[in-house]
Amino acid sequence: MTVLCLVELDGGAPADGSLRALTLARSLGDASVGAVVFTEAAELRGEALADYGATDVYVIEPSAVDGYAPQAWARVLAGLAEETGATAVLAAGTDRGNEVLAHLGAITRLPMAANCTIVAPDGGRTHRLIRHRWAGLLLEEAVMEAPVALFTVATDAVAPVPAEAPAAIQLHVHKPELASDDLRVRAVESPAGAGGASLATARVVVGGGRGVGGPDGFAPLEELAGLLGGVVGVSRVVTSEGWRPHKQQVGQTGTKITPELYLACGISGAIQHIAGCAGAKHIIAINTDAGAPILAHADYAVIGDLHQVIPALVSALRAR
């Protein structure tokens, strides 16, 4: 049996969410794991995929699909699933992972389950699964009946665990047959100013809320994020005020993040925001309000004015 896993990249290496998806893929019985990566074969770091249990790597180079094209990516997965006889296709529960798998479900006319925490084959065409609902506030037990199971893995629910005995991988440069309609919607992104990381995959996120004071108040946060090799995230009120774009929102109606460090600046910590950042390994809160709800979730707290604390941090980092 074969399980296919869509692998997203972060700075040329497999993104954290994809490593979590590969970890879950290994748990699906005795199936071999095939990683599907859209990149140049010469630039691929295959050893990282082998470390997490991939036995085959299918590389789709930019000459076939240049940039992010969700329908084309799904078409590639559909073709590979048929070619390899895959029993399941999965991806990280990121914006891209959920979008591509939804397209794959439409193309194959198969059901897709998003944000799963546990998936177990149950004989034949059936998989039992548990998945997040209501941004992780509820867990749903379900049974999926389909010849090929399609699902995404909740990015904060499965720890990325290397395989005990990594195997040598086989590299396949796959050249898909795509129609022009598959490439009609295509995005070519520039990571300039973002350290090559997205909000969903960044190892450090510097968050800003109402306490930042306005659009101009984010300049120090951008500088701090750059020094830490991270990205800036925001609370919902910031996007509602039009200070920053929605794509930077952390929370139930934004992006769920799983960084090593989340530095929350001037964020009160409403339950919807906590649902988005609870997967962070370490949370540091900077707030003038000693009773702010986010302090109950923080590992460390600085009770003070972020307009004084952030410049002091920036100065100390530059001095080092």
N, C-alpha and C positions, 0 to 999 in steps of 0.2 A: 504494500500500500504506500501511497505517496500523499504527503500534505504539502501544499504550496503556501508560502508566506511572502507577502509583499513587504519589502524592506525599504524604508525611507532612509535617506542619508543626512547627516549633520556634519558639515565640514569635511566630507569625503568618507567619514566613518559611519557605520550603522547607528541610527538614532536610538536613544534610550528606549523609546516606546516599541521600536521594532525588535530590540533585544528581548524585551518582555514578551512580545508576541512569539518569538522563536522559542523562548522558554516554555510557553504553554503548548506550542506545536509539538515539542518533544514528548509531552505527556499523553499524546493521542495514540496509545498502544504501541505497536511495533512498526509504525509507519516511518518511512524515510522522509526527511525534511528537505524540501527544495526552496531555496531563497530566490526571489525574483527582484532584480535590481535594475533601475533605469539609470545607466551611467556609462562611461567609457570603460571598457574592459581593462585597459592599461592603468586606470586610476583606482580600480577596486581594491579594497583591503580585504582580501578573502580570508585571511587568518582569523579575523574577528568573527566572521560568519561560521567558520569551522569550530571556533571555541564555543559557540552556542548551539552546536548540533546540526548545522546544515551539512548535508552530504552532496548536494548538487546546487550549483548557482547558475541561474539563467540570467544572462546580462542582455539588456536591450539598449543598444547604443544610440546616441543622439542622431545618427544618420537615419535611424528608423523612426524614432519619436523624439523630437527636440523640444525640451521644456515639458511642463506638466499639462497633459491632455487627459482628463479623467475618463472620457469614453474610450479613448485609444488604449489607455492603461488597462481598463476593464476588458477590452477586446483581446488584448494580449493574454491576460489571465485566463479568459475563457478558452482560448486556443491551447494554452499550456495545460490547463486542467484536462481537456479532452485528450491531448497528446500523451500525457503522463498517466492518465487514469486516476487522477487525484480523487481522494475521498473527502477532502476538505480544502478550502482556501480561506486564509485568514490574513488580517492586517492589524496594525495598531489602531486603537480607537481615536485617532487624530482626525482633524478636518479632512485631510486627504484620504486616510484609510477608510473612513466612513463613506466619503463620497464615491470613491472608486468601487468599493464593495456594493454600494447601492446600485451603481451603474451595472455591475456584474450581475446582480440579481435580476435587473430588468432585461439584460441581454439573454440570460440563461433561463429566465422565468422560474427561478428558484428563490425560496425564502432566505432572508438575511437577518441575522441577529446582531445587534450592536452592543458594544460595551460589556462583553462577557468577562466573568471572573473565573469560571470553571467550565470546562467542556469535556465530556467523557463519552466515547463511543459506547453505544448500547446495543450492538449487534445489528448487522445488516445496514439499513438505510437510516438508522436512528441515532441521534446524539442527544444526551441529556446535558442541560446547561443551566448555569446561574448567571444572571446579568444584572447590571445596575439599571434602576429606573429612578426617575425624579432626581437626576444628578447624583445618584449613589445613596439617596436617603432611604430607598427601598431596594430589596433584592428579590428578583423574580426567578422562580424555578420553572423551567419549560422543557419541552421535548421538541426537537426539530426532526421532522421526517422529510428527508430529501436524499437523492442519490449522491449529491455533493453538498456538504455543509458549508455555508458561507457565514463568517462571523468576524467581528472585530473584538479586540482585547482591551478591556478597560486599562488605561495607561497608568493608573495608580493602584491597581489591585494585584498585579502579578510581579513579584520581584525578579529582576534579571539575574538568572543563575547560570553560569557556564556549565557546559556538559562535563561529566566526570572523565570521559574518555573521548576527546575530540577526534573525529575521523578525517582522513584526507578528503578534500572536496574535488568534485569534477566540475570544471567550468564549461558552460555552454553559451556561446554567443548566438542568441536567438534573433532571427530576422522575421518578424511577423508580417502577415499580409493585412494591410489596413485600407479601408475605403477613405475617400476624401472627407466624407461626413464625420468620420471618427476623429478627425483632426480639426474640425471646425472651431471647437473651443479649445484654446491652448494658451497657457500662461508661461511667459519666460520671466523669471524673477531675478533681481539683483540683490545679493545679500549685503550690499554696501551699508555700513553703519550698524549692521546687526550681528557682526561677528560670525556670520555664516550660520547662525542658529535661528530657529523659529521659537515662538513663545512656548509651543507645546514640547519642544525638545531641549530648550536651553538648560544648562546646568546651574545658571544663576539668573534670577529674575529680580529686578528692582521695581517694586510696585508703588504707584502713587495714587492717592485718593483726593477727596475734597480738600484736605489740609494742605495740599500743594499750592492752592490759591488761585490757579489759573493756568492758561497755556504756557506762559513764559516761565512758570515755576518748574517746568520739567527739564530745563537745560541742565541743572546740576545732577538730576537723576540720570539723564543720558550720559553725562560725563562719568558718573560713578559706575554705571553699567558697563561702559566701555573699558574702564580700568579693571573691572572684575571679569571681563570676557563674557558678559551677559547681555540681556535685553530688558527693555522696559515693559512693564505691564500696568494696567490701570483697573480701578474699580468702575462699577456701572455708572455711578453718578458722573464720573469724568467724561464718559462717552455721551451720556444724556445731555451734559452741558455743551458738548461739541468741542471739548478741549483736545481730545485725542480720538483716533479712529477706532471703530468697534473691534477691528482685528486684534487690538492690544488688550481687550477686556479679559480679565480673569474672573471666572465665576460660573454660576449655574447656566447663565445665558451667554457665556463667553467661552473661554478656553480653560480646560482643566490642566493644571501644570504639575510636574513632578521633578522640580529642580533639586539640586543638592542644597541650595540656599535660596530662600525667599525673604527679601528685605522689604517689609511693608511700611511705607512712609505716609503718614497722615491718612490712614485707612481705619475706619472704625471697626469693620469686621462683621458686617451683616451675614446672616446664615447663608445667603446665596453666594457671597464671596468666599466664605470658608469652604463651601462645597467645591469650589474651583482650586483652592490652594492647599487643601488638607493633605494632598499627596506629597508635599514638599518634605524633604528629610529634615531640614532645619528652618525654623521661622524666627526672624528677628523683627520686632515691631518698634517703630519710632513714632511716638504719639504724645501730645501734650496732656491727653486725658488718661489718667491712671485707671479709670474704670472702663475703658474701651473694650468691647467684647473680644477683639482680636488678641488681647493680652492673655486671655485664658488658653489660647492655642499656641502662644509663642514660647519658644525655648528660652529666648532672651528678650528683654524689653528695655528700651531707652525712653524714659519719661522726659521729654524735652521738645524744643522747637526744631523741626526738621530743617528749617532754613539756617540753623546754626550747626546742627549735627552733621548734615550731609557735606557742607563745605569742609568741615573738620576732617571727616573721613577721606574726602578727596585729597586734601592737603597731606594727610598722613600716608596715603597710598603713593602719592607722587614722591614724597620724601624717601620712600623705600625703593 
